[in-house]
Amino acid sequence: MRGNPDSHELIGFNSLPQVLAQLSAAPGQWTPIAGGTELMVAHAAGRLNAPKLINLWGLPELDFVGVSDNSIAIGGGVTFSQIRNEAAIAEHFPLLSKAAGWIGSIANQSRATIAGNIVNGSPAADAPPALLVYDAEIELISERGARRIPYADFHLGYKRSILQPDELVLALHVPRRFADHRQYLRKVGTRKAMAITKVALAATAKLQNNVIAEIRLAAASVADRPVRLLATEATLLGQPLNASTSQAARKALLAEVHPIDDIRSTAEYRKQVAVNLLDEFLRQLAQEGPTA
Ligand SMILES: Cc1cc2nc3c(=O)[nH]c(=O)nc-3n(C[C@H](O)[C@H](O)[C@H](O)COP(=O)(O)OP(=O)(O)OC[C@H]3O[C@@H](n4cnc5c(N)ncnc54)[C@H](O)[C@@H]3O)c2cc1C
């Protein structure tokens, strides 16, 4: 059954401190809404269990991209259209630009924010694998102050995170030290556009004298949350890039991923696709050769 607008209250303020004060005064009672591309779909389907909504759309404190010598900061209210159009992000974090271009349609990208994508907590979301292999940090803010933690520690389980009821995602901070890494991102879905991910794999790596000197792997739709594949990384790090290393990595990956059966795919299919993507990345790494 469709949601009834009369059963929801929506308030808004002109500044972040006012929003934080409202969240702090009644923790857990107000649900932030940014682009609304998750929450309005839930509302239309009659399953939005959030009677009180507080608007974040248009708050200037969340809407910025800041480029410094060491990192790029992306405000929580930045949309995927902005990310696609930001030259500094395309240059330093091409995987994030690429993922931004996959989020729904152009219309969707113009409303969908990066914080909304993360906080919604879908294991299939498109931005998280790229953020994970770039070692992003997430900055949370409340009236109590700000805290900045590795994004890899943000998700606790299916749609569960460390975000407290009085907190907002202020920004993502991505370190600018991947320019000399080989980079890979591939999403497998039903179609080329407007498709929810069946499996996605992101990777950054450095190859020196045919030895894997650095590697980061992250995946979507292989667990209850977006994950770094640390056990698989461990089998590759410091090893020569050859057939036996690839074989060990495939074995580690199969042991590490725990996808589910759902309407989009079976767990077995997802496992096989994850292995195929890893193989493709390792072949690409071998072809591209050593990094500077
Ligand atoms: C047609 C369609 C296609 C889609 N395709 C894709 C796709 O291909 N890939 C993909 O990953 N997603 C897709 N989505 C999902 C959605 O567009 C994204 O997850 C989007 O980034 C959500 O952002 P939003 O600002 O619209 O979130 P909202 O709906 O406003 O909020 C989502 C959640 O985030 C919370 N939130 C928002 N901002 C903050 C903040 N700053 N701090 C704390 N909490 C916050 C809200 O309280 C809510 O819990 C699609 C959605 C639609 C409708």
The ligand as an SDF file (V2000), in Angstrom:
LIG
                    3D

 53 58  0  0  0  0  0  0  0  0999 V2000
   15.7230    4.1590   -9.4500 C   0  0  0  0  0  0  0  0  0  0  0  0
   16.8460    3.9780   -8.4400 C   0  0  0  0  0  0  0  0  0  0  0  0
   18.0310    3.4070   -8.8530 C   0  0  0  0  0  0  0  0  0  0  0  0
   19.0870    3.2450   -7.9390 C   0  0  0  0  0  0  0  0  0  0  0  0
   20.2550    2.6770   -8.3800 N   0  0  0  0  0  0  0  0  0  0  0  0
   21.2920    2.5400   -7.5310 C   0  0  0  0  0  0  0  0  0  0  0  0
   22.5300    1.9590   -7.9860 C   0  0  0  0  0  0  0  0  0  0  0  0
   22.6920    1.5790   -9.1530 O   0  0  0  0  0  0  0  0  0  0  0  0
   23.5340    1.8330   -7.0930 N   0  0  0  0  0  0  0  0  0  0  0  0
   23.4120    2.2440   -5.7890 C   0  0  0  0  0  0  0  0  0  0  0  0
   24.3830    2.1030   -5.0110 O   0  0  0  0  0  0  0  0  0  0  0  0
   22.2490    2.7880   -5.3380 N   0  0  0  0  0  0  0  0  0  0  0  0
   21.1960    2.9490   -6.1750 C   0  0  0  0  0  0  0  0  0  0  0  0
   20.0070    3.4870   -5.7240 N   0  0  0  0  0  0  0  0  0  0  0  0
   19.8850    3.8440   -4.3240 C   0  0  0  0  0  0  0  0  0  0  0  0
   20.0880    5.3260   -3.9430 C   0  0  0  0  0  0  0  0  0  0  0  0
   19.8990    6.1790   -5.0370 O   0  0  0  0  0  0  0  0  0  0  0  0
   21.4750    5.5850   -3.3120 C   0  0  0  0  0  0  0  0  0  0  0  0
   21.7250    4.7440   -2.2280 O   0  0  0  0  0  0  0  0  0  0  0  0
   21.6380    7.0470   -2.8820 C   0  0  0  0  0  0  0  0  0  0  0  0
   23.0170    7.3460   -2.7990 O   0  0  0  0  0  0  0  0  0  0  0  0
   20.9510    7.3970   -1.5590 C   0  0  0  0  0  0  0  0  0  0  0  0
   21.2340    8.7630   -1.2640 O   0  0  0  0  0  0  0  0  0  0  0  0
   20.0530    9.7780   -0.8480 P   0  0  0  0  0  0  0  0  0  0  0  0
   20.7080   11.0760   -0.5560 O   0  0  0  0  0  0  0  0  0  0  0  0
   18.9730    9.7940   -1.8590 O   0  0  0  0  0  0  0  0  0  0  0  0
   19.5710    9.0490    0.4960 O   0  0  0  0  0  0  0  0  0  0  0  0
   18.1990    9.2700    1.3280 P   0  0  0  0  0  0  0  0  0  0  0  0
   17.1010    8.4710    0.7260 O   0  0  0  0  0  0  0  0  0  0  0  0
   17.9390   10.7120    1.5850 O   0  0  0  0  0  0  0  0  0  0  0  0
   18.6690    8.5970    2.7170 O   0  0  0  0  0  0  0  0  0  0  0  0
   19.1520    7.2600    2.7450 C   0  0  0  0  0  0  0  0  0  0  0  0
   19.6390    6.9590    4.1690 C   0  0  0  0  0  0  0  0  0  0  0  0
   20.7820    7.7310    4.4890 O   0  0  0  0  0  0  0  0  0  0  0  0
   20.5520    8.5510    5.6560 C   0  0  0  0  0  0  0  0  0  0  0  0
   21.3140    9.7760    5.4200 N   0  0  0  0  0  0  0  0  0  0  0  0
   21.3410   10.5460    4.2980 C   0  0  0  0  0  0  0  0  0  0  0  0
   22.2690   11.5160    4.4120 N   0  0  0  0  0  0  0  0  0  0  0  0
   22.8300   11.3690    5.6440 C   0  0  0  0  0  0  0  0  0  0  0  0
   23.8780   12.0450    6.3590 C   0  0  0  0  0  0  0  0  0  0  0  0
   24.5710   13.0770    5.8220 N   0  0  0  0  0  0  0  0  0  0  0  0
   24.2150   11.6060    7.5890 N   0  0  0  0  0  0  0  0  0  0  0  0
   23.5690   10.5620    8.1420 C   0  0  0  0  0  0  0  0  0  0  0  0
   22.5820    9.8680    7.5260 N   0  0  0  0  0  0  0  0  0  0  0  0
   22.2310   10.2670    6.2800 C   0  0  0  0  0  0  0  0  0  0  0  0
   19.0480    8.6850    5.7520 C   0  0  0  0  0  0  0  0  0  0  0  0
   18.6320    8.9210    7.0780 O   0  0  0  0  0  0  0  0  0  0  0  0
   18.6100    7.3040    5.2350 C   0  0  0  0  0  0  0  0  0  0  0  0
   18.7260    6.3660    6.2830 O   0  0  0  0  0  0  0  0  0  0  0  0
   18.9350    3.6570   -6.6000 C   0  0  0  0  0  0  0  0  0  0  0  0
   17.7370    4.2320   -6.1800 C   0  0  0  0  0  0  0  0  0  0  0  0
   16.6960    4.3930   -7.0970 C   0  0  0  0  0  0  0  0  0  0  0  0
   15.4070    5.0120   -6.6300 C   0  0  0  0  0  0  0  0  0  0  0  0
  1  2  1  0
  2  3  1  0
  2 52  2  0
  3  4  2  0
  4  5  1  0
  4 50  1  0
  5  6  2  0
  6  7  1  0
  6 13  1  0
  7  8  2  0
  7  9  1  0
  9 10  1  0
 10 11  2  0
 10 12  1  0
 12 13  2  0
 13 14  1  0
 14 15  1  0
 14 50  1  0
 15 16  1  0
 16 17  1  0
 16 18  1  0
 18 19  1  0
 18 20  1  0
 20 21  1  0
 20 22  1  0
 22 23  1  0
 23 24  1  0
 24 25  2  0
 24 26  1  0
 24 27  1  0
 27 28  1  0
 28 29  2  0
 28 30  1  0
 28 31  1  0
 31 32  1  0
 32 33  1  0
 33 34  1  0
 33 48  1  0
 34 35  1  0
 35 36  1  0
 35 46  1  0
 36 37  1  0
 36 45  1  0
 37 38  2  0
 38 39  1  0
 39 40  1  0
 39 45  2  0
 40 41  1  0
 40 42  2  0
 42 43  1  0
 43 44  2  0
 44 45  1  0
 46 47  1  0
 46 48  1  0
 48 49  1  0
 50 51  2  0
 51 52  1  0
 52 53  1  0
M  END
$$$$
